[in-house]
Amino acid sequence: MEDLARARERYLKRLYGDLAEGRVDSDIAEWLVEVNKKKCIVTTSSCSGRVALIYGPSLTSKRGARILGSWHDPGECRREVCRPRDTGLYTWWLSLQPPIIHFLADSVEEAEAILECGDKAGFSKLGYRRHRTGLIHVEAGAGDKLHLILPAPCMEALSLCTLLEEYKKRLSKFMECMLGAPCKRG
């Protein structure tokens, strides 16, 4: 069994390494640093949400699939998603991946406080379970992945960018709530 202090040390070391290498979504990087100052929780993984353009031999196999572009910013998504691309005979699709953040918490009370912030922000994927370390693993996600096959009419593709924008608003509310929420114990 691992206590939260050791888990925090391990995950924060990885976070700061990822920050130094530019592997953290820039729109939540500062927030991750701030929220991880709370001693009762630690983030274990995060994605601020994105739309990815992917092509491959088929939708049922990721083998051979390639990402043509990925956009975390809804404005950039709108500018880039409809740009013509030659993908040959391959199938191409858009994948909306909503914001999702995983935490470890030292108690059920802390986990429920995270879920409360997620609920207030409009997140729909919220839950927790006992982690193998004995701590509480919490998932806070804004929604489910959504795939749009062959986005021929650009308007359909742009709707995913609009949905990404809505998810970003929910993420902002969640982040604000989390920064204001005190630790429940200690």
C-alpha positions in Angstrom: 0.0 0.0 0.0 1.3 3.4 -1.0 0.4 6.6 1.0 -0.6 9.8 -0.7 2.7 11.5 0.1 4.7 8.9 -1.8 2.2 8.9 -4.7 2.4 12.7 -4.8 6.1 12.6 -5.0 6.1 10.1 -7.9 3.3 11.8 -9.9 4.6 15.3 -9.4 8.1 14.3 -10.5 6.5 13.0 -13.7 4.3 16.1 -14.1 7.3 18.5 -13.8 9.3 16.4 -16.2 6.4 16.5 -18.7 6.0 20.2 -18.2 9.7 20.7 -18.9 9.5 18.7 -22.1 6.3 20.4 -23.3 4.1 17.3 -23.0 1.4 19.0 -21.0 -1.6 20.7 -22.6 -0.7 24.4 -22.4 -4.2 25.5 -21.5 -4.2 23.6 -18.2 -0.5 23.5 -17.3 -0.7 26.4 -14.8 -3.8 24.9 -13.2 -2.2 21.5 -12.8 0.7 23.1 -10.9 -1.7 25.1 -8.7 -4.2 22.2 -8.0 -1.3 19.9 -7.1 -0.3 22.2 -4.3 -3.2 20.7 -2.4 -1.8 18.0 -0.1 -5.0 15.9 -0.1 -4.9 15.0 -3.9 -2.6 14.6 -6.8 -3.4 14.5 -10.5 -2.2 11.4 -12.3 -3.1 12.2 -15.9 -4.9 14.9 -17.8 -6.1 16.0 -21.2 -7.7 19.4 -21.7 -9.8 18.1 -24.7 -9.0 18.0 -28.4 -10.2 17.2 -31.9 -7.9 14.9 -33.8 -8.0 14.1 -37.6 -7.0 10.5 -38.2 -6.7 8.3 -41.2 -6.1 4.6 -41.7 -6.9 1.5 -43.5 -10.2 1.0 -41.5 -12.0 2.2 -38.5 -11.8 -1.2 -36.8 -8.0 -1.3 -36.7 -5.7 1.3 -35.4 -2.7 -0.5 -36.9 -1.5 1.7 -39.7 -3.6 4.7 -38.6 -2.0 8.1 -38.5 -2.9 11.4 -36.9 -3.0 14.2 -39.5 -3.7 16.9 -37.0 -4.7 17.5 -33.4 -6.2 20.7 -32.0 -6.8 21.7 -28.4 -7.9 25.2 -29.3 -11.4 25.4 -30.8 -10.4 28.4 -32.9 -7.4 26.5 -34.4 -9.7 23.5 -34.9 -12.1 25.6 -36.9 -9.3 27.0 -39.1 -7.7 23.6 -39.8 -10.3 20.9 -39.7 -11.8 21.6 -43.1 -8.5 22.2 -44.9 -8.3 19.7 -47.9 -5.9 16.8 -47.4 -5.0 13.9 -49.7 -5.3 10.7 -47.7 -5.4 8.4 -50.7 -7.8 5.5 -50.4 -7.7 5.5 -46.6 -10.7 6.1 -44.4 -10.5 9.3 -42.4 -12.3 10.5 -39.4 -12.5 13.1 -36.6 -12.2 12.1 -33.0 -13.5 14.5 -30.3 -11.7 13.7 -27.0 -13.3 15.7 -24.2 -11.3 17.0 -21.2 -10.5 14.3 -18.6 -8.4 14.5 -15.5 -7.5 11.6 -13.1 -6.6 12.1 -9.5 -5.6 10.1 -6.5 -7.2 11.3 -3.3 -6.5 10.3 0.3 -10.2 9.8 1.2 -13.7 9.3 -0.1 -14.5 12.8 1.1 -11.8 14.3 -1.1 -13.0 12.1 -4.1 -16.6 13.3 -3.6 -15.4 16.9 -3.4 -13.8 16.5 -6.8 -17.0 14.9 -8.2 -19.0 17.8 -6.8 -16.8 20.3 -8.8 -17.2 18.2 -11.9 -21.0 18.0 -11.5 -21.2 21.8 -11.0 -19.2 22.3 -14.1 -21.4 20.0 -16.2 -19.0 17.0 -16.5 -20.8 13.8 -17.2 -18.1 11.2 -16.7 -17.5 11.2 -12.9 -16.6 8.4 -10.6 -14.1 6.9 -8.2 -12.9 3.5 -7.0 -10.3 2.1 -4.7 -6.9 2.3 -6.4 -4.4 -0.7 -6.1 -2.4 1.5 -3.7 -5.3 1.8 -1.3 -5.9 5.4 -2.3 -9.0 6.6 -4.1 -8.7 7.0 -7.9 -11.0 9.7 -9.3 -12.0 10.3 -12.9 -13.5 13.6 -13.9 -14.4 13.9 -17.6 -16.5 16.3 -19.6 -18.1 13.7 -21.8 -17.7 10.7 -24.0 -15.4 10.4 -27.1 -17.2 11.1 -30.3 -16.1 10.0 -33.8 -17.3 11.5 -37.1 -16.5 9.4 -40.1 -15.7 11.0 -43.4 -16.5 14.6 -42.4 -17.4 15.6 -46.0 -19.7 18.5 -45.2 -17.4 20.9 -43.4 -20.3 22.0 -41.2 -20.5 18.6 -39.5 -16.8 18.8 -38.8 -17.0 22.3 -37.4 -19.7 21.1 -35.0 -17.1 19.0 -33.2 -15.0 22.2 -32.8 -18.0 23.9 -31.3 -18.6 21.0 -28.9 -14.9 21.2 -28.0 -15.4 24.9 -27.2 -18.3 23.9 -24.9 -16.2 21.3 -23.2 -13.5 23.9 -22.6 -16.0 26.2 -20.8 -17.0 23.3 -18.6 -13.3 22.6 -17.9 -12.7 26.2 -16.9 -15.6 26.0 -14.4 -14.2 22.7 -13.0 -10.7 24.2 -12.7 -12.1 27.3 -10.9 -14.1 25.1 -8.5 -11.1 22.8 -7.8 -8.8 25.7 -6.9 -11.4 27.1 -4.5 -12.2 23.8 -2.8 -10.3 23.2 0.5 -9.1 19.8 1.5 -11.8 18.0 3.5 -9.4 16.4 5.9 -6.2 17.9 7.3 
